[in-house]
Amino acid sequence: MRLGAVALDLSPMILLIGLYLLQIINSAVFFSA
């Protein structure tokens, strides 16, 4: 089991989660303003 292959498998999911969190933060800032 190579760590590089696992990281490559997980990176798209990590990017999706990051975009999702950014969207939540942006909407929270928008609603609180």
N, CA and C atoms as an extended XYZ file, in Angstrom:
99
Properties=species:S:1:pos:R:3:atomname:S:1:resname:S:1:resid:I:1 pbc="F F F"
N         0.846       -1.198        0.000 N   MET     1
C         0.000        0.000        0.000 CA  MET     1
C         0.881        1.247        0.000 C   MET     1
N         0.856        1.982       -1.099 N   ARG     2
C         1.696        3.180       -1.195 CA  ARG     2
C         0.919        4.412       -0.770 C   ARG     2
N         1.571        5.280       -0.022 N   LEU     3
C         0.912        6.480        0.490 CA  LEU     3
C         0.561        7.438       -0.639 C   LEU     3
N         1.416        7.505       -1.670 N   GLY     4
C         1.172        8.416       -2.786 CA  GLY     4
C        -0.130        8.096       -3.506 C   GLY     4
N        -0.373        6.785       -3.730 N   ALA     5
C        -1.595        6.384       -4.428 CA  ALA     5
C        -2.820        6.741       -3.601 C   ALA     5
N        -2.734        6.548       -2.294 N   VAL     6
C        -3.860        6.878       -1.421 CA  VAL     6
C        -4.110        8.380       -1.445 C   VAL     6
N        -3.054        9.174       -1.412 N   ALA     7
C        -3.205       10.632       -1.446 CA  ALA     7
C        -3.851       11.071       -2.759 C   ALA     7
N        -3.468       10.442       -3.869 N   LEU     8
C        -4.053       10.788       -5.164 CA  LEU     8
C        -5.528       10.408       -5.202 C   LEU     8
N        -5.880        9.298       -4.542 N   ASP     9
C        -7.283        8.889       -4.497 CA  ASP     9
C        -8.109        9.852       -3.661 C   ASP     9
N        -7.507       10.389       -2.601 N   LEU    10
C        -8.258       11.231       -1.672 CA  LEU    10
C        -8.292       12.697       -2.090 C   LEU    10
N        -7.349       13.128       -2.910 N   SER    11
C        -7.266       14.558       -3.220 CA  SER    11
C        -8.537       15.139       -3.848 C   SER    11
N        -9.225       14.458       -4.778 N   PRO    12
C       -10.469       15.043       -5.310 CA  PRO    12
C       -11.519       15.230       -4.219 C   PRO    12
N       -11.600       14.266       -3.290 N   MET    13
C       -12.574       14.375       -2.205 CA  MET    13
C       -12.220       15.549       -1.298 C   MET    13
N       -10.917       15.710       -1.028 N   ILE    14
C       -10.472       16.819       -0.172 CA  ILE    14
C       -10.791       18.157       -0.842 C   ILE    14
N       -10.601       18.230       -2.160 N   LEU    15
C       -10.917       19.470       -2.887 CA  LEU    15
C       -12.413       19.768       -2.828 C   LEU    15
N       -13.235       18.718       -2.986 N   LEU    16
C       -14.689       18.916       -2.936 CA  LEU    16
C       -15.115       19.391       -1.556 C   LEU    16
N       -14.540       18.784       -0.511 N   ILE    17
C       -14.891       19.184        0.856 CA  ILE    17
C       -14.456       20.629        1.104 C   ILE    17
N       -13.286       21.001        0.603 N   GLY    18
C       -12.799       22.367        0.769 CA  GLY    18
C       -13.716       23.379        0.089 C   GLY    18
N       -14.155       23.054       -1.128 N   LEU    19
C       -15.070       23.960       -1.838 CA  LEU    19
C       -16.403       24.060       -1.104 C   LEU    19
N       -16.864       22.935       -0.570 N   TYR    20
C       -18.123       22.912        0.168 CA  TYR    20
C       -18.041       23.788        1.417 C   TYR    20
N       -16.907       23.670        2.139 N   LEU    21
C       -16.719       24.485        3.341 CA  LEU    21
C       -16.631       25.970        2.986 C   LEU    21
N       -15.951       26.289        1.894 N   LEU    22
C       -15.864       27.694        1.466 CA  LEU    22
C       -17.240       28.246        1.150 C   LEU    22
N       -18.079       27.425        0.511 N   GLN    23
C       -19.425       27.865        0.167 CA  GLN    23
C       -20.234       28.141        1.436 C   GLN    23
N       -20.088       27.266        2.437 N   ILE    24
C       -20.810       27.449        3.704 CA  ILE    24
C       -20.345       28.731        4.395 C   ILE    24
N       -19.024       28.943        4.417 N   ILE    25
C       -18.481       30.142        5.070 CA  ILE    25
C       -18.952       31.397        4.343 C   ILE    25
N       -18.941       31.369        3.013 N   ASN    26
C       -19.384       32.530        2.245 CA  ASN    26
C       -20.847       32.840        2.512 C   ASN    26
N       -21.691       31.813        2.563 N   SER    27
C       -23.114       32.052        2.808 CA  SER    27
C       -23.335       32.549        4.236 C   SER    27
N       -22.545       32.046        5.191 N   ALA    28
C       -22.679       32.504        6.573 CA  ALA    28
C       -22.310       33.982        6.680 C   ALA    28
N       -21.233       34.380        6.006 N   VAL    29
C       -20.817       35.786        6.007 CA  VAL    29
C       -21.884       36.639        5.324 C   VAL    29
N       -22.456       36.116        4.245 N   PHE    30
C       -23.476       36.856        3.502 CA  PHE    30
C       -24.720       37.082        4.358 C   PHE    30
N       -25.127       36.041        5.102 N   PHE    31
C       -26.339       36.160        5.908 CA  PHE    31
C       -26.119       37.022        7.149 C   PHE    31
N       -24.890       37.034        7.664 N   SER    32
C       -24.639       37.809        8.883 CA  SER    32
C       -24.427       39.288        8.562 C   SER    32
N       -24.106       39.586        7.307 N   ALA    33
C       -23.842       40.983        6.933 CA  ALA    33
C       -25.145       41.783        6.892 C   ALA    33
